[in-house]
Amino acid sequence: MASIKKYETRKGTHYKITVCSGRDIHGKQIRHYKNWTPPPELTGRALEKELKRVAYEFEKNIDFGYSPDDRRTFAEYAAYCMELRKQRGDKLQTLENTRKHLERINGYIGHIRVVDIRPRHLNEMYKKLSEPEAGHSRTYAHPVPGFAELIKDCTHAEFARRAGVTETTISKVCNGKAISEQNAEKIEAYLNRKGIFKYIYQERVLSPGTIRCIHSIVCSVLAQAYKEMIVTYNAAERATLPKMQKVRESKTLQPEEIQAVIKALDTEPISFKTLIMFLMCTGCRRGEAIALTWDKIDWNKREVLLDRSTGYTPTDGIITGTTKTGKARIVALPPELIEQLREYRQWQMEERTALYDAWEPTNLVFTRWNGQTLNPNTVNRLLDEFCKRHDLPHINPHLFRHSAASILISNGVDVLSVSQMLGHSNISTTLNTYSHALEESRQKTAAAVSDVILQQKRA
């Protein structure tokens, strides 16, 4: 039976509810406590009735095994959940993205105890996240023209090392692209010059998709609390989310653009040419190509096993683990790509012999000049430079993936086969992402029906 004590303080009246649930290993009684402050409008019999109800609910939850007196805040419990995710082997990139979102979440509900979180708290947070001041407010540093002249006597890699930034950052600046304020200050400090960058403040509103991503993190934390019987229900499941935006149609390269890329590759180094051809022909993710080793290629069957992926985080650097979905898949290779890979392998073996001890025997297919693992961001940089050299539209590695999928679907390849080739965890992802290609495929099917079936009937 719960015991109730009344306390009068300067802040008003509150009640302390105590429930005992057996004894610990030392024979000491285990007590659970709940402080309850009644609403000002409750008085007399109504107050007494509500107090009994609160005490009964508290005692019932204790009897069922719940921990309604757990004092951990959302921020504390979320940190505990992050440790659990590390133990179960979640990808470092996923953990890094979750950590960044938690910093934002904790600014709104981090101070609230997990047991006290209600749907209204989350609805209020989502409403505030939809406002302009909750977006990505950052200052971007835009380089003034002629920056490349300041470092013409030094390689990008060497200058980056001396200034304490990445080589990709220096390449961005030399190409006139904006960088972070922090990196710009490091470069100015190293050169001991001001006025190299123009600082512009930009404010972005969080998209409904980002808010839904934040919601999924809150939901997973509260789901863990429900599993551990800290809360009696998951408040996130009863919250109201912003309306989902329509899935944006994936941009793809047109056949003539692909031919222009292939033609331009003939003048490029064999290592870069082979990498781009591999991305175009397999539709694999950038990280999956970088993690590929020679032993995963079956030359006789003309197949490749994709079971690893390489990523990069500022905290952990270059990391290699399982694919995005954690599943391996086999992708067939066209004869032209097999021949290109054979030629490239011969070239790489010659390079390895020439470098001798300087070469690192990683057995990777696509590497840095000395056999080391490529930084995934380097692929984007090299592709940017390639497009500028040949006056091609901007292309990122993922665009080859979208293009391969769209071309296959538009030409009648079944969606299940395309989904398996891309390594999607669910066929619905393929259906949603490439709906435009499916529409084109359906039109071709209708045309085939007209040409073959109905034509035969007319004959």
N, C-alpha and C positions, 0 to 999 in steps of 0.2 A: 504494500500500500504506500503510495506517495505521501510524503509529508510536505506541508506548505508553511512557510514563514513569511510574514509581512514586514516590510522595511519602509520606514519613512525617512527620506533624505531631502536635502535642499532642492534636488532636481525633481522630487515628486515621490510617488508611491510605486514600489515594485515588489514582486513576490519571488521567493527562492523556492524552487521545487526540487526535492531530493528523492531519488529512487535507489534502493539497494538491490544488487543483483548477485547474491552469493558472497563467497569469500575467496581471497587470493591464496597462493601457496603458503603464505605465512599466517593464514587464519584471519587476516584483516578484512573487514567488510569492504566490498567494492561499492562505492557510491557514485552516482551520476547526478549532475546538477544542471538546473536550467533556470535562468533569470527571465522573468516575464514582466513587462511593463504594460498595464492595461491601457487601452485608448481612453482619452479624457472623457468621452461621452458615455462610457460604461459606468453605471452606478448601481447600488442596491442589489436586487435579486439577479439582474442581468449580468453584473460583474461577477457575482458568486457562481452563476451558472457557467460563464465562459472560463473562469479560473479552473473549475472542476474539469471542464472539457480539455483544456490545455494540459492539465496534470495527467488526465487519463491517456491522452494521445502520447505524451512523453513516456509514461510507464509502459504503454503497449509497445511502442517502438523499441524500448530497452528489452522487453520480454522477447520480442521477435529477433533480437540480435543486432539491431541497428545501433549506431553510435551518434545520436543526435546532439551529444554534448562535445563532439570533436571541435577543437578550437582552431584548427588550421585554416588559414585564409586561402583564398583561391590561388594567390601567387605561390604560397608555400606548397600547396598540394600539387599545383601544376609542375613545380620543380621536381617533386617526387615522381610524377608521371613521366617526366622527361627521362629520369634515370631508368624507369622501367622500360621505356622505349629503346634506350641504349642497350639494355641487357638483352632484349629480344632481337637486336640486330638491325634496327631501322637504319636506313641509309644516312650518312653524315650530312648530305645535302638537304634531305628532308628534315633532319633535326635542326639544321641551321636555319632553314626557312621558318620552321615552327617557333624557334627561339625568337626570331625577329618579330613574328606576329604576337607572341606572348608579351613582349615588351609593350606593345600597343594595348593589348587586352588588359594587362595589369594596371595600366593608367586609369582604367575605368572601374574594374571590379576586383582588382588584385587585393584590396584591403578588406573585402567582405568575406566572412567565414563561408566555407563551402556549404555548410548546413543551412545557411541563411539566404542563399541565392535563390531568387524567384524569377519566373519568366519576365516580370516587369523590369527587373534589373537589366536583363539582356535586351529587351525591347528598347529601353532607354539608351543602352550602349550602341545598338545598331542605328538608332536614329541620329545620335551624335556623330557616329562614324560616317554617316551619309552627308554631313555638313562639310563645307569647304575647308574649314580650319583643321579637320581631321586628316586631310590628305597628305600627300608627299610634298612637304614644303622644304625645298632645298635650294641652295645657292650653287649655280653651275658656273664654272670658269671657262670662258670662251677665249682661245688663244688669238692674239693679234696676228696679222699676216707676217710671214717671214720668220716664223719661229724655227723652221728647219735650218735656216742659215746660222743660227746661234750654236748649233751642235754639229755642223757639217764636218768637223774634224774628229768626230767621235761616233762610234756605232751606237745604234739605239740600245742594244743590250748593255753596253758599257756605261752609257749615260744614265740609264735606268738604275743600274746597280749603285752608281755614285750618288744619285739623287734620292734613293730610297723608295722608288716606285717600280711598277712592273713595266716590262717592255711594251706591253699592249697600250699602256697609258701614254708612253712616248709616241707610239705610232699614231694614236688618236690625235694627239696635239699636232704632230707634223702634218696630218691630213685635215687640220682645221676643225676637228670635233671637240665638243665640250667635255671637260672632265670634272671631277669633284673638287670642291673648294680646298679640301685637305691636301690632295695631291698637287694642286696648283701652288699652294703655299710652300710645299717641299721643294718644288722645282725653282721657284723664285728665290728661296733661301739658299739653295745650292749655287745658283748663278749670281746671287747677291745683286739682283735687279728687281725693280718694281715696274709695274705697267705692262708686263708681258701678257697678262690676262685681263679680260673684262668680265667682272662678276655680275651675274644676272640672277635675281631671285625668282623662282618659279613655284607656283602652287597648283597641285593637282587634287581633284576630288577622288576619293576611293570609289571604285566601281562596285556595282552589286555583286559581281563575281568575287572580288576580293573580300567583301563583307561576308559572303557565304563561306569562303575559305576560313575566315576568322571564326565563324560560327561552328564549323566542323571541328576546329581545335577545342573550342569551349565544350562542345558536345562530347568529344572523346574524353576530356578530363572529368566531366560530370558522370559519364558512363562508367569510368573506373571507380568513381566514388560510389556509384550505385552498386557495382559488383562487390565492393568491399563493405557494403551495408552501412555507409556513412550517411547517405541520403536515402529517402524513401522513394524518390522518383527523379528522373533526369529533367531538370528545368529547361534545358536547351530544346528538348523535344516539343515543348509547349510554347516556345517563343515564335514571334512572327518575323519572317525574313523579308528583305526587299525583293521585289519582283525580279525574276531571273531574266537576264537579257537573252535575246535570240543568239544562238550560236553563230559566230561570224564565219562567213564562207572562207575557206582556206585559199590563200593566194597560190597560184601555180604558174609554172613556166609554160609558155606556149611552145608547140613543136619547133617553130622557127627560132625561138630563143634558145632552146636546148641545142639545136644544131649550131648556133653561133657559139655557144659555150664549148662544144666539142671541137669545133674548128680552132678556137682560140687556144685550147689545151695543147694543140700540136706544137706550139712554140714555148711551152712551159717545161720546167724541170720534171723528170719522170716521176719523182716522188709525189709532187703535187698533182700531176696529171692522173696518176693511178688512184690517189685518194679520192679525188672528185669523181672519177669514173665509178669507183666503188660505191660512193654515196648515191650516185644517180641510178645505178643498176640494181641496187639491193633495197633502197628505201630505208636503210638502217639509220639509227640515231647517231649523231656525231660521236658521242662517247663510246658507242659500241664498236665503231670503226677503229678508234684510237686504242681500244683495249684488245683488239684482235691479234692473235699470235698465229704463226705460220702453221702450227700443227692442227689448227682448227679448219684448215682448207683441205677438202677431199678432191684431189686433182682428177681422179678417175671418174667419180660421180658428178663432178662439177658442182659441188655444194660447199657451203660454209656454215659452221656452227657458231651462232652468236649467243654467248652465255655470260659475257662480262661487259662492264661499262666503266668508263673512266670519267670522273668529274673533277671539279675544282671548287673549293671554298676558301675564303680569305683566312679562316682559322686553321684549317687542316692542310691547305695546299692541294696538290694533285692526289686524288684517291681513286682506287679501283675496287669495284665490288660486283655484285650481280647486276643484271639488267634492271630497267625501271620497274618492271612487273615482277622481277625475281624469277622469271621463267626463261629457259633456253629455247631456241628455235633454229631450225635448219632452213636456209634460203638457197635456192638454186641460182647458179651463176651462168650467164650467157657465155658462149665460146670466146667472144671478143674480149670479155673481161678476163677470162682465164689466161688468154695469151698475153694480155697486158700485165697481169700479175706475174707470169713466168719471166717476162722480160725485166720487170721491176726487181724481182727476187735476185736475178743474176747481177743486176746493177748494184743492189744492196750488198751482196756478198763481196763484190769487188771493192766497194767502199769500206766494208768491214776489214778486209785484208790490208788495205792501204793505211787505215787508221791504227791498226794493231791494238796496242794496249789502251788507246784512247776510246775505243768502242766498248760500250757496255752490252754484254750478251743477254739482252732481255727477251729475244726471240719475237719481239713485236713486229708486226707488218709495217705499220706507219709510225715513224719515230722522228726524233730530232736528228741533227747531223751526226751525233755520236752514239745513237742507239737508245738514248734515254726516252722516257715517256713524254709524249707531246702534251702541252697544256691545251685543253679544249678551246680556250679563248684564242689560241694562236691560229686555229683553223679559220675562225671568223676573220681575223686580221689578214691572213694570207688571201682569203677569198675577196675581201674588200679591195686589197691592192690589185688583185687579178682583174676585178671588174673595172677598176679605173684605168688600168693599162690598156684594156681592150674596148673601152667605151661601152661597157655592158651595164644594164640596170642593176641596182643593188640586189645582191643575192646572199642569203644566209644559208648555212648547211641544211637547216630544216626544210627549206624550200624545195630541195631535191627530193626529200621524203614525200612531201605533199604532191609534188609533180608526178612522181612514180606511181603513187596510189591512184591519182586522178586519171592518168593515162591508162592504167590497167583496167580500172572499172569502166571507163568510157568505151574501152574496146572489148567489153564483154566478159572479162575475167570475173568470176563470182566473188562476192563480197567476203565470204568466209576465207577463201584462199588469200585474198589481199590482207584481211585482218591478221591471218596467221603470219604472213610475210612481214608485216609491220610490227608484230609483237604486241598488238593491243590486248589488254587484259579481258576485254569484252567486245563482242561484235557490234554492240550498240554504239561504241565509240567510233567505229569505222562508219557506221550508218549516219550518225549525226554530223561527223566531220566532213564527209564527202557526199553529202546529199545532192550537190550540184552535178557531180559526175554520175551519180545514180540516175538522175533525171535524164541526162544525155543517153545513158545506156538504155533506159526504158524506151526512149524515142527510137533508138536503133532497133530495139526488139520489135516495136510496132511496125517499123519500116520493113523488117524481115518478114513479118507475118503477111504484110501486104504484098511483098514481092514474091514470096515463095508459096504460101498457102492459098491466098486469094487468087493469085495469078494462075496457079494450077487449076483452081476451080473454074476460072473463066475459060481456060483452055479446054 
